[in-house]
Amino acid sequence: MIALERSAWEEIQAGRLTVATATAVQARLTQFAAEAGVDRYTVEMRLKRAVRHAETVEG
């Protein structure tokens, strides 16, 4: 899931995010949230924070 979000973030930064990439990320987020029994929004925000702001999450 992190690899998918990294790909999406790189595409966003390059101005070339594709529907396929965005759909893949959302599908995986939805699947993970359902399996874990947690809110998809919460999972998405944590994932974005981990990928986009790794230095603040790790440090």
C-alpha positions in Angstrom: 0.0 0.0 0.0 2.9 2.4 0.8 4.4 1.6 -2.6 1.1 2.5 -4.4 0.8 5.8 -2.5 4.4 6.6 -3.3 3.8 6.0 -7.0 0.7 8.2 -6.8 2.5 11.0 -4.9 5.3 10.9 -7.5 2.7 11.2 -10.3 1.0 14.1 -8.5 4.3 16.0 -8.1 5.1 15.4 -11.8 1.6 16.5 -12.8 0.8 13.2 -14.4 -1.5 11.3 -11.9 -3.4 8.7 -13.9 -6.9 7.4 -13.1 -5.5 3.9 -13.0 -3.0 4.8 -10.2 -5.6 6.8 -8.2 -8.1 3.9 -8.5 -5.6 1.4 -7.5 -4.7 3.3 -4.3 -8.3 3.9 -3.4 -9.2 0.2 -4.0 -6.4 -1.0 -1.8 -7.2 1.6 0.9 -10.9 0.5 0.9 -9.9 -3.2 1.0 -7.4 -2.7 3.9 -9.9 -0.6 5.9 -12.6 -3.2 5.5 -10.3 -6.1 6.5 -9.0 -4.2 9.5 -12.4 -2.9 10.5 -11.3 0.7 10.6 -12.4 3.9 8.9 -11.1 4.3 5.4 -10.5 8.0 5.9 -8.3 7.4 8.9 -6.2 4.9 7.0 -5.9 7.2 4.0 -4.8 10.2 6.1 -2.2 8.1 8.0 -0.9 6.6 4.7 -0.6 10.1 3.1 1.2 11.4 6.2 3.6 8.5 6.1 4.5 8.9 2.4 4.3 12.7 2.1 5.8 13.7 5.4 8.0 10.8 6.3 10.5 12.9 8.1 7.9 14.1 10.7 6.5 10.6 11.1 9.9 8.9 11.5 11.6 11.7 13.5 
